[in-house]
Amino acid sequence: TSAMADVSGRIPHFKFGLIADVQYADSENGFNFSRTSERFYRKSLTLLKEAVQHWKQAKVDCVLQLGDIIDGKCRPEKQSEKCLQRVLNQFNELQRDVYHVWGNHELYNFERKVLLTSDLAPSPGCSSPPDSAYYSVVLHPKLLLVALDCYEVSLLGVDNSYKYYDQAWKTLGAINKNDTWNSPEGLVGLDTRFVKYNGGCSMRQVQWLDQELTEARRKKQNVIVIGHLPVLESSAHAANLLWNFDDVLQVLSSHEDSVLCYCSGHDHDGGYAQDSAGIHHITFAGVIEAIDNNPFGTAHLYDNQLMLYGNVPNICMDLKYPIGSGDS
């Protein structure tokens, strides 16, 4: 990163952008499933262009794309590849690494096995188990990114031969008795999350997360965890949470000595809360429903802090492992 002081008068060691739920489609405006919020399908590409211009000027080192990069509308119109390419072309303008996680809309457009070989799959520099969409990557010697696959246990983008299909079927069927599993009708409180547009992490992935965080502690690395779905009740609507949010939360809390924050999308209203372990949970508002602002963020890593700027919760996080003058 070029050694230029920023708005705070400090020189950041590393800078990265964050954005969620672009959900681009070459379509007229429409509404969400419950018809309560308008969606601006073409405008989202314009807002992404603006974000990219901002990041170019800010000279960010990379971008975290938090899922739902194009809308499910693209598939019936046979526009999935074309729309994805249009969005990726915007990101490519940056000539920087872009790290993706998958949301429900990626899986409405493409089969899981197709996504695994696409530009949205973990990139070569990432550490990822075979045939998995979750991964980790060292962004800076003192900053590790851990990305979750919140739809590993899901009915989306897979058929009944998929290893977690039965588990997903049973998880939904046990609680959601509606004719359509996208409807939360009759469900109350936390049970409203048991809908088909959400998903879960396998226990194998949860154990992997635990190992990654244990290793980060050993290496004295600060960690950012990302996933499409929120995992803390107070940071999003219950109907948008990961099916087994409690499993992930438990692992994150047990590593409060290295985890700074968990960043997600999916809930287009956005949200923010700290959990009982002091970890920051930031739910990025959806670009697709942005009316009078552009809800992308930019984070700066300083000696002692990670700061989040933009039309997002502006949070200052104290590093668990400060960056010493000798190892910047």
C-alpha positions as semicolon CSV with decimal commas, in nm:
position;residue;x (nm);y (nm);z (nm)
1;T;0,000;0,000;0,000
2;S;0,131;0,347;-0,083
3;A;0,237;0,528;0,232
4;M;-0,020;0,807;0,231
5;A;-0,189;0,943;0,539
6;D;-0,570;0,915;0,527
7;V;-0,856;1,116;0,683
8;S;-0,741;1,015;1,031
9;G;-0,392;1,147;0,962
10;R;-0,253;0,795;1,000
11;I;-0,096;0,567;0,742
12;P;-0,294;0,243;0,702
13;H;-0,098;-0,080;0,656
14;F;-0,377;-0,231;0,447
15;K;-0,710;-0,118;0,300
16;F;-1,003;-0,317;0,170
17;G;-1,355;-0,262;0,044
18;L;-1,672;-0,445;0,148
19;I;-2,004;-0,470;-0,035
20;A;-2,313;-0,693;-0,012
21;D;-2,619;-0,790;-0,216
22;V;-2,555;-0,611;-0,544
23;Q;-2,815;-0,851;-0,693
24;Y;-2,781;-0,704;-1,039
25;A;-3,025;-0,805;-1,312
26;D;-3,095;-0,641;-1,647
27;S;-3,458;-0,598;-1,542
28;E;-3,714;-0,335;-1,450
29;N;-3,747;-0,259;-1,078
30;G;-3,935;-0,518;-0,874
31;F;-4,014;-0,622;-0,518
32;N;-3,891;-0,871;-0,259
33;F;-4,069;-1,202;-0,184
34;S;-4,312;-1,044;0,063
35;R;-4,356;-0,733;-0,160
36;T;-4,253;-0,495;0,120
37;S;-3,933;-0,349;-0,032
38;E;-3,859;-0,226;-0,381
39;R;-3,552;-0,356;-0,565
40;F;-3,358;-0,151;-0,818
41;Y;-3,200;-0,412;-1,045
42;R;-3,020;-0,189;-1,296
43;K;-2,929;0,088;-1,052
44;S;-2,730;-0,163;-0,845
45;L;-2,470;-0,185;-1,124
46;T;-2,435;0,196;-1,119
47;L;-2,385;0,190;-0,741
48;L;-2,121;-0,082;-0,780
49;K;-1,943;0,133;-1,042
50;E;-1,942;0,421;-0,791
51;A;-1,802;0,195;-0,519
52;V;-1,527;0,071;-0,751
53;Q;-1,435;0,430;-0,847
54;H;-1,411;0,518;-0,478
55;W;-1,194;0,212;-0,406
56;K;-0,969;0,289;-0,702
57;Q;-0,904;0,639;-0,571
58;A;-0,858;0,507;-0,219
59;K;-0,610;0,248;-0,357
60;V;-0,761;-0,044;-0,170
61;D;-0,561;-0,368;-0,163
62;C;-0,861;-0,599;-0,209
63;V;-1,241;-0,621;-0,184
64;L;-1,470;-0,857;0,008
65;Q;-1,791;-0,933;-0,183
66;L;-2,043;-1,067;0,068
67;G;-2,275;-1,258;-0,166
68;D;-2,582;-1,226;-0,389
69;I;-2,377;-1,068;-0,664
70;I;-2,656;-1,111;-0,923
71;D;-3,029;-1,170;-0,880
72;G;-3,222;-1,494;-0,925
73;K;-3,425;-1,313;-1,193
74;C;-3,135;-1,362;-1,435
75;R;-3,184;-1,737;-1,465
76;P;-3,535;-1,761;-1,616
77;E;-3,426;-1,491;-1,859
78;K;-3,115;-1,701;-1,948
79;Q;-2,898;-1,405;-1,852
80;S;-2,699;-1,555;-1,561
81;E;-2,357;-1,569;-1,732
82;K;-2,403;-1,234;-1,903
83;C;-2,511;-1,052;-1,586
84;L;-2,235;-1,213;-1,378
85;Q;-1,977;-1,107;-1,636
86;R;-2,108;-0,749;-1,631
87;V;-2,067;-0,732;-1,254
88;L;-1,726;-0,901;-1,254
89;N;-1,608;-0,659;-1,524
90;Q;-1,675;-0,378;-1,276
91;F;-1,470;-0,550;-1,005
92;N;-1,195;-0,626;-1,258
93;E;-1,148;-0,251;-1,313
94;L;-0,978;-0,247;-0,974
95;Q;-0,709;-0,496;-1,076
96;R;-0,710;-0,618;-0,718
97;D;-0,809;-0,945;-0,553
98;V;-1,181;-0,981;-0,488
99;Y;-1,282;-1,242;-0,231
100;H;-1,634;-1,381;-0,272
101;V;-1,879;-1,573;-0,055
102;W;-2,194;-1,732;-0,197
103;G;-2,548;-1,626;-0,118
104;N;-2,882;-1,781;-0,215
105;H;-2,893;-1,586;-0,542
106;E;-2,566;-1,736;-0,669
107;L;-2,730;-2,077;-0,617
108;Y;-3,053;-1,971;-0,791
109;N;-2,841;-1,893;-1,097
110;F;-2,582;-2,170;-1,097
111;E;-2,547;-2,527;-0,973
112;R;-2,305;-2,563;-0,682
113;K;-2,065;-2,772;-0,891
114;V;-2,057;-2,497;-1,156
115;L;-1,984;-2,228;-0,893
116;L;-1,690;-2,434;-0,765
117;T;-1,513;-2,389;-1,100
118;S;-1,626;-2,028;-1,157
119;D;-1,472;-1,689;-1,083
120;L;-1,671;-1,691;-0,759
121;A;-1,484;-1,995;-0,623
122;P;-1,198;-1,959;-0,372
123;S;-0,901;-1,815;-0,565
124;P;-0,568;-2,002;-0,598
125;G;-0,401;-1,808;-0,316
126;C;-0,663;-1,925;-0,065
127;S;-0,643;-2,224;0,166
128;S;-0,955;-2,437;0,117
129;P;-1,045;-2,806;0,166
130;P;-1,113;-2,995;-0,162
131;D;-1,455;-2,930;-0,323
132;S;-1,536;-2,663;-0,064
133;A;-1,644;-2,301;-0,097
134;Y;-1,511;-2,195;0,244
135;Y;-1,152;-2,077;0,271
136;S;-0,897;-1,863;0,451
137;V;-0,636;-1,624;0,317
138;V;-0,371;-1,404;0,479
139;L;-0,448;-1,044;0,378
140;H;-0,163;-0,895;0,582
141;P;0,085;-1,071;0,815
142;K;-0,135;-0,958;1,106
143;L;-0,475;-1,003;0,938
144;L;-0,639;-1,330;0,836
145;L;-0,962;-1,351;0,638
146;V;-1,182;-1,655;0,703
147;A;-1,476;-1,700;0,463
148;L;-1,770;-1,930;0,538
149;D;-2,001;-2,118;0,303
150;C;-2,341;-2,049;0,459
151;Y;-2,518;-2,270;0,202
152;E;-2,310;-2,584;0,240
153;V;-2,613;-2,746;0,400
154;S;-2,889;-2,632;0,165
155;L;-3,137;-2,741;-0,099
156;L;-3,023;-2,469;-0,339
157;G;-2,814;-2,548;-0,646
158;V;-2,796;-2,920;-0,570
159;D;-2,997;-3,238;-0,632
160;N;-3,072;-3,523;-0,395
161;S;-2,734;-3,686;-0,465
162;Y;-2,558;-3,402;-0,279
163;K;-2,401;-3,516;0,048
164;Y;-2,587;-3,264;0,266
165;Y;-2,919;-3,275;0,079
166;D;-3,089;-3,507;0,328
167;Q;-2,964;-3,306;0,624
168;A;-3,101;-2,984;0,469
169;W;-3,434;-3,154;0,389
170;K;-3,471;-3,281;0,746
171;T;-3,362;-2,949;0,900
172;L;-3,633;-2,758;0,712
173;G;-3,903;-3,025;0,730
174;A;-3,872;-3,062;1,107
175;I;-3,980;-2,702;1,166
176;N;-4,132;-2,550;0,851
177;K;-4,469;-2,714;0,771
178;N;-4,562;-2,478;0,486
179;D;-4,634;-2,594;0,130
180;T;-4,355;-2,367;0,012
181;W;-4,042;-2,369;0,224
182;N;-3,965;-2,010;0,126
183;S;-4,256;-1,902;0,346
184;P;-4,203;-1,845;0,720
185;E;-4,580;-1,846;0,782
186;G;-4,672;-1,990;1,120
187;L;-4,312;-1,971;1,243
188;V;-4,224;-1,742;1,532
189;G;-3,906;-1,585;1,666
190;L;-3,584;-1,762;1,580
191;D;-3,774;-2,041;1,401
192;T;-3,844;-1,797;1,116
193;R;-3,490;-1,866;0,991
194;F;-3,592;-2,216;0,878
195;V;-3,674;-2,119;0,521
196;K;-3,525;-2,240;0,194
197;Y;-3,349;-1,911;0,114
198;N;-3,125;-1,960;0,419
199;G;-2,882;-2,246;0,481
200;G;-2,632;-2,392;0,723
201;C;-2,267;-2,486;0,775
202;S;-2,176;-2,853;0,809
203;M;-2,015;-2,966;1,135
204;R;-1,702;-3,035;0,929
205;Q;-1,694;-2,667;0,831
206;V;-1,756;-2,556;1,190
207;Q;-1,462;-2,773;1,305
208;W;-1,247;-2,630;1,024
209;L;-1,337;-2,277;1,143
210;D;-1,228;-2,371;1,494
211;Q;-0,894;-2,505;1,362
212;E;-0,832;-2,194;1,151
213;L;-0,894;-1,967;1,450
214;T;-0,675;-2,181;1,677
215;E;-0,395;-2,153;1,421
216;A;-0,448;-1,775;1,392
217;R;-0,410;-1,738;1,766
218;R;-0,085;-1,935;1,753
219;K;0,041;-1,702;1,478
220;K;-0,088;-1,393;1,662
221;Q;-0,311;-1,290;1,371
222;N;-0,622;-1,074;1,394
223;V;-0,914;-1,237;1,213
224;I;-1,210;-1,113;1,008
225;V;-1,476;-1,375;0,942
226;I;-1,723;-1,329;0,655
227;G;-2,030;-1,518;0,537
228;H;-2,346;-1,428;0,348
229;L;-2,576;-1,499;0,644
230;P;-2,569;-1,317;0,979
231;V;-2,507;-1,530;1,290
232;L;-2,609;-1,294;1,571
233;E;-2,975;-1,236;1,647
234;S;-2,932;-0,871;1,741
235;S;-2,742;-0,787;1,419
236;A;-3,022;-0,885;1,175
237;H;-3,382;-1,000;1,146
238;A;-3,428;-1,356;1,278
239;A;-3,565;-1,464;0,939
240;N;-3,222;-1,401;0,782
241;L;-3,000;-1,596;1,022
242;L;-2,784;-1,900;0,946
243;W;-2,974;-2,220;1,037
244;N;-2,702;-2,322;1,285
245;F;-2,592;-1,971;1,379
246;D;-2,542;-2,093;1,739
247;D;-2,268;-2,341;1,633
248;V;-2,074;-2,067;1,453
249;L;-2,129;-1,812;1,729
250;Q;-1,997;-2,057;1,988
251;V;-1,674;-2,107;1,791
252;L;-1,630;-1,732;1,730
253;S;-1,685;-1,653;2,101
254;S;-1,430;-1,911;2,209
255;H;-1,175;-1,726;1,993
256;E;-1,248;-1,373;2,114
257;D;-0,870;-1,334;2,156
258;S;-0,823;-1,323;1,777
259;V;-1,159;-1,253;1,607
260;L;-1,234;-0,885;1,544
261;C;-1,560;-0,908;1,354
262;Y;-1,807;-1,110;1,151
263;C;-1,930;-0,939;0,832
264;S;-2,236;-1,054;0,639
265;G;-2,510;-0,938;0,403
266;H;-2,848;-1,101;0,316
267;D;-3,054;-0,876;0,542
268;H;-3,099;-0,578;0,310
269;D;-3,175;-0,342;0,600
270;G;-2,831;-0,404;0,745
271;G;-2,754;-0,416;1,116
272;Y;-2,486;-0,400;1,381
273;A;-2,433;-0,544;1,728
274;Q;-2,158;-0,674;1,950
275;D;-2,192;-1,024;2,094
276;S;-2,123;-1,117;2,456
277;A;-1,758;-1,187;2,367
278;G;-1,720;-0,832;2,230
279;I;-1,695;-0,944;1,865
280;H;-1,845;-0,693;1,620
281;H;-2,121;-0,829;1,393
282;I;-2,172;-0,605;1,092
283;T;-2,456;-0,682;0,851
284;F;-2,401;-0,477;0,535
285;A;-2,718;-0,325;0,389
286;G;-2,808;-0,448;0,040
287;V;-2,703;-0,232;-0,255
288;I;-3,009;-0,371;-0,439
289;E;-3,250;-0,180;-0,213
290;A;-3,040;0,135;-0,158
291;I;-3,254;0,444;-0,212
292;D;-3,053;0,754;-0,129
293;N;-2,712;0,621;-0,029
294;N;-2,455;0,366;-0,145
295;P;-2,396;0,119;0,140
296;F;-2,044;-0,004;0,062
297;G;-1,767;0,016;0,319
298;T;-1,391;0,062;0,327
299;A;-1,174;-0,070;0,610
300;H;-0,831;0,060;0,713
301;L;-0,584;-0,145;0,915
302;Y;-0,369;0,069;1,146
303;D;-0,105;-0,017;1,408
304;N;-0,365;-0,074;1,679
305;Q;-0,704;-0,063;1,510
306;L;-0,923;-0,168;1,221
307;M;-1,155;0,117;1,120
308;L;-1,465;0,086;0,904
309;Y;-1,570;0,389;0,698
310;G;-1,856;0,464;0,454
311;N;-2,237;0,446;0,455
312;V;-2,212;0,158;0,701
313;P;-2,172;0,139;1,077
314;N;-1,850;0,335;1,132
315;I;-1,678;0,115;1,382
316;C;-1,337;0,129;1,539
317;M;-1,208;-0,215;1,641
318;D;-0,906;-0,252;1,864
319;L;-0,664;-0,512;1,730
320;K;-0,602;-0,816;1,948
321;Y;-0,249;-0,827;1,811
322;P;-0,116;-0,476;1,731
323;I;0,116;-0,431;1,436
324;G;0,465;-0,371;1,568
325;S;0,690;-0,121;1,395
326;G;0,924;-0,403;1,301
327;D;0,674;-0,617;1,109
328;S;0,452;-0,379;0,913
